[in-house]
Amino acid sequence: MINENQRFAQAIEALQQRFGKQLSTNLTTRQQHAHTMTWLENQPADAVLVAHDKHDVADAVKICSEHKMPVIAFGIGSSLEGQLNAPHGGLCIDMSTMNQILHVNAEDLTATVQAGVTREELNHYLRTTGLFFPLDPGANATIGGMVATRASGTNAVRYGTMKDVTLALEVVMPNGEIIHTGSRAKKSAAGYDLTRLIVGSEGTLGIVTEITVRLFGSPECVGSGVCNFPSIDLACQATIATIQMCLPIARIELLDPVQVKACNQYSKLDLSELPTLFVEFHGTENSVKEQAELFASIIEEFEGSNFAWDSDEQARRKLWTARHNAYFASCALRPEARGLSTDACVPISRLAECVTATQADIEASGMLAPIVGHVGDGNFHVLLLVDTNSEHELKTAEEILARLAYRAIEMGGTCTGEHGIGQGKRKYMEKEHGNAIQFMRAVKQAIDPNNIMNPDKIWF
Amino acid sequence: MINENQRFAQAIEALQQRFGKQLSTNLTTRQQHAHTMTWLENQPADAVLVAHDKHDVADAVKICSEHKMPVIAFGIGSSLEGQLNAPHGGLCIDMSTMNQILHVNAEDLTATVQAGVTREELNHYLRTTGLFFPLDPGANATIGGMVATRASGTNAVRYGTMKDVTLALEVVMPNGEIIHTGSRAKKSAAGYDLTRLIVGSEGTLGIVTEITVRLFGSPECVGSGVCNFPSIDLACQATIATIQMCLPIARIELLDPVQVKACNQYSKLDLSELPTLFVEFHGTENSVKEQAELFASIIEEFEGSNFAWDSDEQARRKLWTARHNAYFASCALRPEARGLSTDACVPISRLAECVTATQADIEASGMLAPIVGHVGDGNFHVLLLVDTNSEHELKTAEEILARLAYRAIEMGGTCTGEHGIGQGKRKYMEKEHGNAIQFMRAVKQAIDPNNIMNPDKIWF
């Protein structure tokens, strides 16, 4: 019986023989391919493979399967809960050069892409087609990574999340077999929904190599605007009313005053440093006008002010670039600190209560932690800025995170709306899912009996 | 070692002790709870239990689990592929008296219902709230049954299918444990998507006892209309163009001339007996007008004619009642025959080709088989009217069904968009899913190791 070190050494030798220079064991490379986005510890794999195609991925998984060595897929490295760490070592497969857009079918509003294509690359490719891929989690993530974490972001309130826009997948399974799930048909009732079992499985059931996604017609007209509220509570109440009126808003983003200040400084804006909503309307010219007018009448009831909207592309771009840079803007508020972005999601009726309780908790703890959120979905983010040299601050931050997760779950929501569980949120799984976890584990065990696919993620 | 008969006898005795008069072994009752909708053989269970609550279901499943006896859940009996048959006997659990609407949360646009609530009961309950549950598979199915088959229907083109509107489930698992999947939050990235694993699993993984669904605001204005085309092909082309223009149409239903004739006779209409689209627009008054005008301009390019639309409720109701009665209208075309309604779904770019090839196949075979379809989703139905005393007709019908399934799959679609696999379509699973089936089977084996939940459905 050989030990783990010997097994892994044999696996890496076999991988070197098959892949030559595509494989690296350089420490810096390995560290760059593990978790780098927060203060969670960086745990590199033993080697990094740059995969060129699905057969590379399948062969690598087969070798790892033979030697029972972990395999972790890497897209662009923007996951936030330690999904890329290799606590038990193993192989990291870098998918980023698998970046071909294989097929756009404008008639069916679908695109099939390799897993390493980023959402911006896809939209750049689509720019002359009148179509677009709406999902926008902030980071320029790969589509494969977005499948893995069940990503969503600012546009999800109108266009849905990755579970909604993913039609079909090609997946390398733990035994190295390549399977296809779903089809290009818009719906199917033929057997278990393996597509949605893989979406959000964080690389623990297989490695996605190709994805067929739904596309949408670019709206004829886009209007965007900003408005202020005297309190977070009133901003949330206005959001709730907007959703309840079934206004088909495309984006509705909350920024708390700390976040607005950060954006003003970082993105050279001059927004009032008050609880703020950034909104966007998609439709025909008439419909955008109708939506904006309805929105204006809604926020009036909640003391909303300074609402200005415009369909000018440049103004719009400036606004949303600032929103996308909110993470960096926040980090710049305290350059010596590291940021940890967490998220939670609640039924929208509980949103105001959950956000205000969280804000009060942050204030009481004396921490700096801007709040932003995709509030139309009841989803919001807290970016904790922590001096990681301070044990006290780390402990305080962990406690805030835990209280937020529990608060969201107790309000009938979830400890994560879009970031996933990774390593960081495993401790909340039991609270959220209770005895259902045993069936998730049973599925994992059935599909990956040797536990080689991204082990020790989602649960302990 | 006792044999199966003895095991089942022991199980039924234990069930009788626990449930008394809730349990029936009457043959007629048993037959009424098996498959009755097509010419597929009726295969009754050994006993029928009327469940009053989740604990009844859990206790019954526990008893069946101990004795390794099959369990099949029954909603209202409207499934079309033999999902309710008990080829190996066992217990049928009738969920229809579990029909309480437990909670409507208007603020969150959600409702939580027991599995036996029908979609019409839910909408009747909601009538004063300004909200509605849009999914409409034709039959007045139970919400639990709609979860089981991943149902959709006429409104799915705008509002999605059961996979899209189901937020959370309570499920009795094969070991009798009650679990909860999902939450009332609109989205989550916390672990495997057990909700969507259960949706469409046709009772093979567990029995759904409660469902939380999304509701939608009743549209301020509803416009509906009818138009004709010189050919099925042009009607499909007009549908494709409508979807590609991203017109947010709420319903777009194709009826072939045979179906129009049947509806005219059955529902006392005087529609032109030509390829016909029934359409519906939801929105504000302005938006409905805008949609109808855009639609009128689209169909003009495809020789569409006689387009008349109206927001009058009575005219609308007459039209959609006729559409809903299409099944019975078709059966009335040949009263001595039995109908078998099949469905297929293709990428919309292939719809015209798939429907016309199918129509040609039916004509060449000399069969009577009206075509209707939720064509906005690329989904259509063929209702084969067959004299079941004729071996020749049965064989011809089976061949048409098989060719249709293969045609749809080869066009990048699926052998069923909404009816499910049941017993009737198991033979197409391998063609459609290839080596992915082994992982569906692995999931089934992991969750239901004794294969007691609706055995011999979805696969052989």
Interface residues (C-beta under 8 A of the other chain):
Chain A: N105 A106 E107 D108 L109 T110 T149 R150 A151 S152 A156 G160 T161 K163 D164 M173 E177 I179 H180 T181 S183 R184 A185 K186 K187 S188 A189 A190 G191 Y192 D193 L194 R196 L197 V199 G200 S201 F216 G217 I240 I243 Q244 M245 C246 T284 N286 S287 E290 C345 V346 P347 I348 S349 D377 G378 N379 A408 I409 G412 G413 T414 C415 T416 G417 E418 H419 G420 I421 K425 Y428 M429 E432 H433 G434 N435 A436 I437 F439 M440 A442 V443 K444 Q445 A446 I447 I458 W459
Chain B: N105 A106 E107 D108 L109 T110 T149 R150 A151 S152 A156 G160 T161 K163 D164 M173 E177 I179 H180 T181 S183 R184 A185 K186 K187 S188 A189 A190 G191 Y192 D193 L194 R196 L197 V199 G200 S201 F216 G217 I240 I243 Q244 M245 C246 T284 N286 S287 E290 C345 V346 P347 I348 S349 D377 G378 N379 A408 I409 G412 G413 T414 C415 T416 G417 E418 H419 G420 I421 K425 Y428 M429 E432 H433 G434 N435 A436 I437 F439 M440 A442 V443 K444 Q445 A446 I447 I458 W459
